[in-house]
């Protein structure tokens, strides 16, 4: 599992540059699940994207 994005001061998760390239590399290395900000783009083959808007959403899904 990986997490990809930038955390804002109020806890929101924002997109970062090169999201598709980063996700493709993570999938190549064997990661199967990625926590990403909304509208991160399509998932690479073999990877499931979990869209989260803020840190609270991340922790709710983990716990």
Secondary structure, 3 states (H helix, E strand, C coil): CEEECEECCCCEEECCCCHHHHHHHHHHCCCCEEEECCCCCCCCCCCEEEECCEHHHHHHHHC
